Amino acid sequence: MKICGLTEPEHVAAAVEAGADAVGLVMTRSPRRITVERAAELAALVPGHVLTVGVFRGEDPETVRAAALASGVRAVQLHGRHPHGDFTALKDLGVRLVRAVDAEADLRCGAFDEDLLIVDAPHAGSGLPWEWAAVRGRPSGRWLLAGGLAPGNVADAIAAAEPWGVDVSSGVETSPGVKDPALIWAFLTAVRG
């Protein structure tokens, strides 16, 4: 269970206390974007049993490498159609690699040497539900379902797609980039239910 797009210490604390397995720190174009310095501050608050994920979209491997090292994240998520070579270039970084794509991409976890796969909505970041059942049985390995998830629909999404895990961002917000600790708790409770 990953809570993505965290920007404030109290939201990081809420995600950790509610039992998230991973937290996402967005360092790319997004309403949830934070600086590398802010990512380092937030990553320092996360205990070792919770994975800190630096989220990137379109940046070159050297930019990602520098940001990952400076922020201290323990995983790097490349969102969108990054070529296999971007993952290869980061393999020696010593962090987990996460590939985030839509359902039209290669859905075999590990196909790009990544450790985790995220299957997202056709319009990532829209917060709109999509046809989760369309991917049921297609992804392989450790994969997370994302896109349009919220406390009120995550149980249905899990039943429809049967993912290994789930990833939420806008579904636990009161406005773009502003997380709600009560929604984080509600989401993680619904996932466990």
C-alpha positions as a LaTeX table, in Angstrom:
\begin{tabular}{lrrr}
\hline
Residue & $x$ (\AA) & $y$ (\AA) & $z$ (\AA) \\
\hline
Met1 & 0.00 & 0.00 & 0.00 \\
Lys2 & 1.61 & 3.23 & $-1.19$ \\
Ile3 & 0.49 & 6.75 & $-0.35$ \\
Cys4 & 1.93 & 9.04 & $-3.01$ \\
Gly5 & 2.40 & 12.78 & $-3.35$ \\
Leu6 & 3.14 & 13.56 & 0.30 \\
Thr7 & 4.32 & 17.11 & 0.96 \\
Glu8 & 3.96 & 17.72 & 4.71 \\
Pro9 & 5.48 & 16.02 & 7.80 \\
Glu10 & 2.05 & 15.44 & 9.36 \\
His11 & 0.87 & 13.62 & 6.24 \\
Val12 & 3.97 & 11.43 & 6.23 \\
Ala13 & 3.29 & 10.64 & 9.90 \\
Ala14 & $-0.34$ & 9.79 & 9.15 \\
Ala15 & 0.66 & 7.43 & 6.32 \\
Val16 & 3.26 & 5.68 & 8.49 \\
Glu17 & 0.97 & 5.42 & 11.52 \\
Ala18 & $-1.92$ & 4.11 & 9.39 \\
Gly19 & 0.30 & 1.30 & 8.10 \\
Ala20 & 1.43 & 2.32 & 4.62 \\
Asp21 & 4.15 & 0.12 & 3.16 \\
Ala22 & 5.51 & 2.96 & 1.00 \\
Val23 & 5.29 & 6.73 & 0.64 \\
Gly24 & 5.83 & 8.62 & $-2.61$ \\
Leu25 & 7.69 & 11.93 & $-2.83$ \\
Val26 & 7.08 & 13.62 & $-6.17$ \\
Met27 & 10.10 & 15.42 & $-7.62$ \\
Thr28 & 8.69 & 16.05 & $-11.09$ \\
Arg29 & 6.05 & 18.25 & $-12.75$ \\
Ser30 & 2.93 & 17.90 & $-10.61$ \\
Pro31 & 0.72 & 19.84 & $-8.18$ \\
Arg32 & 2.40 & 17.57 & $-5.59$ \\
Arg33 & 5.96 & 18.45 & $-6.60$ \\
Ile34 & 8.45 & 19.08 & $-3.83$ \\
Thr35 & 12.10 & 20.08 & $-3.96$ \\
Val36 & 14.88 & 17.57 & $-3.50$ \\
Glu37 & 15.66 & 19.29 & $-0.18$ \\
Arg38 & 12.06 & 18.90 & 1.00 \\
Ala39 & 12.09 & 15.27 & $-0.11$ \\
Ala40 & 15.20 & 14.71 & 2.04 \\
Glu41 & 13.45 & 16.29 & 5.06 \\
Leu42 & 10.38 & 14.09 & 4.61 \\
Ala43 & 12.35 & 10.92 & 3.83 \\
Ala44 & 14.26 & 11.39 & 7.10 \\
Leu45 & 10.96 & 11.09 & 9.00 \\
Val46 & 10.13 & 7.66 & 7.52 \\
Pro47 & 11.14 & 4.54 & 9.47 \\
Gly48 & 13.19 & 1.89 & 7.68 \\
His49 & 10.32 & $-0.58$ & 7.29 \\
Val50 & 8.42 & 1.90 & 5.07 \\
Leu51 & 9.78 & 2.38 & 1.55 \\
Thr52 & 10.44 & 5.98 & 0.45 \\
Val53 & 9.86 & 6.38 & $-3.28$ \\
Gly54 & 11.13 & 9.32 & $-5.33$ \\
Val55 & 8.73 & 9.84 & $-8.24$ \\
Phe56 & 10.01 & 11.11 & $-11.61$ \\
Arg57 & 8.45 & 11.51 & $-15.05$ \\
Gly58 & 10.56 & 12.23 & $-18.11$ \\
Glu59 & 13.79 & 13.24 & $-16.34$ \\
Asp60 & 17.03 & 11.75 & $-17.62$ \\
Pro61 & 18.79 & 9.10 & $-15.52$ \\
Glu62 & 21.52 & 11.44 & $-14.30$ \\
Thr63 & 18.97 & 13.96 & $-12.99$ \\
Val64 & 17.09 & 11.13 & $-11.28$ \\
Arg65 & 20.32 & 9.72 & $-9.83$ \\
Ala66 & 21.36 & 13.09 & $-8.37$ \\
Ala67 & 17.91 & 13.69 & $-6.84$ \\
Ala68 & 17.70 & 10.18 & $-5.40$ \\
Leu69 & 21.13 & 10.43 & $-3.79$ \\
Ala70 & 20.49 & 13.92 & $-2.40$ \\
Ser71 & 17.04 & 13.05 & $-1.03$ \\
Gly72 & 17.94 & 9.68 & 0.43 \\
Val73 & 14.91 & 7.86 & $-1.01$ \\
Arg74 & 15.13 & 4.08 & $-1.04$ \\
Ala75 & 13.31 & 3.62 & $-4.35$ \\
Val76 & 12.98 & 5.45 & $-7.65$ \\
Gln77 & 9.75 & 5.45 & $-9.66$ \\
Leu78 & 9.97 & 6.28 & $-13.34$ \\
His79 & 6.47 & 7.18 & $-14.49$ \\
Gly80 & 5.43 & 7.00 & $-18.12$ \\
Arg81 & 7.17 & 5.60 & $-21.16$ \\
His82 & 10.78 & 5.61 & $-19.98$ \\
Pro83 & 12.98 & 3.39 & $-22.17$ \\
His84 & 14.56 & 0.25 & $-20.75$ \\
Gly85 & 17.92 & 2.03 & $-20.85$ \\
Asp86 & 16.80 & 4.50 & $-18.18$ \\
Phe87 & 16.28 & 1.62 & $-15.75$ \\
Thr88 & 19.56 & 0.00 & $-16.75$ \\
Ala89 & 21.37 & 3.30 & $-16.12$ \\
Leu90 & 19.98 & 3.39 & $-12.57$ \\
Lys91 & 20.44 & $-0.29$ & $-11.66$ \\
Asp92 & 23.71 & 0.41 & $-9.80$ \\
Leu93 & 22.10 & 3.10 & $-7.64$ \\
Gly94 & 21.35 & 0.56 & $-4.92$ \\
Val95 & 17.65 & 1.44 & $-4.61$ \\
Arg96 & 14.51 & $-0.35$ & $-5.72$ \\
Leu97 & 13.29 & 0.58 & $-9.18$ \\
Val98 & 9.61 & 1.10 & $-9.88$ \\
Arg99 & 8.12 & 1.32 & $-13.37$ \\
Ala100 & 4.76 & 3.11 & $-13.60$ \\
Val101 & 2.82 & 2.75 & $-16.85$ \\
Asp102 & $-0.69$ & 2.59 & $-18.26$ \\
Ala103 & $-2.40$ & $-0.66$ & $-19.26$ \\
Glu104 & $-1.14$ & $-0.42$ & $-22.87$ \\
Ala105 & 2.50 & $-0.98$ & $-21.84$ \\
Asp106 & 4.40 & $-4.22$ & $-21.21$ \\
Leu107 & 2.83 & $-5.39$ & $-17.93$ \\
Arg108 & 5.45 & $-7.93$ & $-16.92$ \\
Cys109 & 7.09 & $-6.79$ & $-13.70$ \\
Gly110 & 10.83 & $-7.02$ & $-14.27$ \\
Ala111 & 10.65 & $-6.58$ & $-18.04$ \\
Phe112 & 12.67 & $-3.35$ & $-17.66$ \\
Asp113 & 14.74 & $-4.67$ & $-14.73$ \\
Glu114 & 12.38 & $-2.97$ & $-12.28$ \\
Asp115 & 11.54 & $-4.40$ & $-8.85$ \\
Leu116 & 7.91 & $-3.19$ & $-8.76$ \\
Leu117 & 5.35 & $-2.30$ & $-11.42$ \\
Ile118 & 2.53 & 0.23 & $-11.11$ \\
Val119 & $-0.37$ & 0.03 & $-13.56$ \\
Asp120 & $-2.00$ & 3.46 & $-13.67$ \\
Ala121 & $-5.00$ & 5.05 & $-15.34$ \\
Pro122 & $-4.79$ & 6.07 & $-19.01$ \\
His123 & $-4.68$ & 9.70 & $-17.80$ \\
Ala124 & $-2.33$ & 9.48 & $-14.82$ \\
Gly125 & $-2.95$ & 12.06 & $-12.14$ \\
Ser126 & $-6.56$ & 12.72 & $-13.19$ \\
Gly127 & $-7.99$ & 11.04 & $-10.11$ \\
Leu128 & $-10.66$ & 9.45 & $-12.30$ \\
Pro129 & $-11.60$ & 5.78 & $-11.91$ \\
Trp130 & $-10.97$ & 3.62 & $-14.96$ \\
Glu131 & $-11.74$ & 0.07 & $-16.08$ \\
Trp132 & $-9.66$ & $-1.74$ & $-13.45$ \\
Ala133 & $-11.00$ & $-5.16$ & $-14.47$ \\
Ala134 & $-9.39$ & $-4.71$ & $-17.90$ \\
Val135 & $-5.97$ & $-5.53$ & $-16.40$ \\
Arg136 & $-7.07$ & $-8.49$ & $-14.30$ \\
Gly137 & $-4.70$ & $-11.37$ & $-14.95$ \\
Arg138 & $-2.44$ & $-9.36$ & $-17.28$ \\
Pro139 & 0.27 & $-7.91$ & $-15.04$ \\
Ser140 & 2.74 & $-10.37$ & $-13.60$ \\
Gly141 & 4.87 & $-10.24$ & $-10.48$ \\
Arg142 & 4.72 & $-7.52$ & $-7.85$ \\
Trp143 & 2.38 & $-4.88$ & $-9.24$ \\
Leu144 & 0.30 & $-2.08$ & $-7.77$ \\
Leu145 & $-2.96$ & $-0.74$ & $-9.10$ \\
Ala146 & $-3.26$ & 3.06 & $-9.28$ \\
Gly147 & $-5.57$ & 5.64 & $-10.78$ \\
Gly148 & $-8.84$ & 6.93 & $-9.40$ \\
Leu149 & $-8.62$ & 4.99 & $-6.15$ \\
Ala150 & $-10.26$ & 6.37 & $-2.99$ \\
Pro151 & $-11.52$ & 5.00 & 0.33 \\
Gly152 & $-14.98$ & 4.39 & $-1.12$ \\
Asn153 & $-13.92$ & 2.38 & $-4.18$ \\
Val154 & $-10.60$ & 0.71 & $-3.39$ \\
Ala155 & $-12.20$ & $-2.55$ & $-2.24$ \\
Asp156 & $-14.11$ & $-2.80$ & $-5.54$ \\
Ala157 & $-10.93$ & $-1.96$ & $-7.49$ \\
Ile158 & $-8.99$ & $-4.70$ & $-5.69$ \\
Ala159 & $-11.76$ & $-7.21$ & $-6.41$ \\
Ala160 & $-11.85$ & $-6.18$ & $-10.07$ \\
Ala161 & $-8.10$ & $-6.19$ & $-10.81$ \\
Glu162 & $-6.61$ & $-8.46$ & $-8.13$ \\
Pro163 & $-3.38$ & $-6.45$ & $-7.74$ \\
Trp164 & $-0.48$ & $-7.29$ & $-5.44$ \\
Gly165 & $-0.88$ & $-3.80$ & $-3.92$ \\
Val166 & $-2.42$ & $-0.37$ & $-4.45$ \\
Asp167 & $-1.14$ & 3.19 & $-4.86$ \\
Val168 & $-3.20$ & 6.32 & $-4.09$ \\
Ser169 & $-2.61$ & 10.06 & $-4.32$ \\
Ser170 & $-5.54$ & 12.33 & $-5.19$ \\
Gly171 & $-8.03$ & 9.94 & $-3.59$ \\
Val172 & $-6.79$ & 10.95 & $-0.13$ \\
Glu173 & $-6.70$ & 14.71 & $-0.77$ \\
Thr174 & $-8.97$ & 17.64 & 0.06 \\
Ser175 & $-7.48$ & 19.62 & $-2.86$ \\
Pro176 & $-4.60$ & 18.98 & $-5.30$ \\
Gly177 & $-1.49$ & 18.29 & $-3.25$ \\
Val178 & $-3.21$ & 18.61 & 0.15 \\
Lys179 & $-3.55$ & 15.24 & 1.87 \\
Asp180 & $-6.17$ & 14.52 & 4.55 \\
Pro181 & $-4.94$ & 12.26 & 7.39 \\
Ala182 & $-8.49$ & 10.97 & 7.95 \\
Leu183 & $-8.76$ & 9.94 & 4.29 \\
Ile184 & $-5.34$ & 8.23 & 4.48 \\
Trp185 & $-6.56$ & 6.20 & 7.47 \\
Ala186 & $-9.89$ & 5.44 & 5.75 \\
Phe187 & $-8.11$ & 4.30 & 2.57 \\
Leu188 & $-5.69$ & 1.97 & 4.34 \\
Thr189 & $-8.51$ & 0.58 & 6.50 \\
Ala190 & $-10.57$ & $-0.13$ & 3.37 \\
Val191 & $-7.60$ & $-1.87$ & 1.72 \\
Arg192 & $-7.08$ & $-4.13$ & 4.71 \\
Gly193 & $-10.84$ & $-4.82$ & 4.91 \\
\hline
\end{tabular}
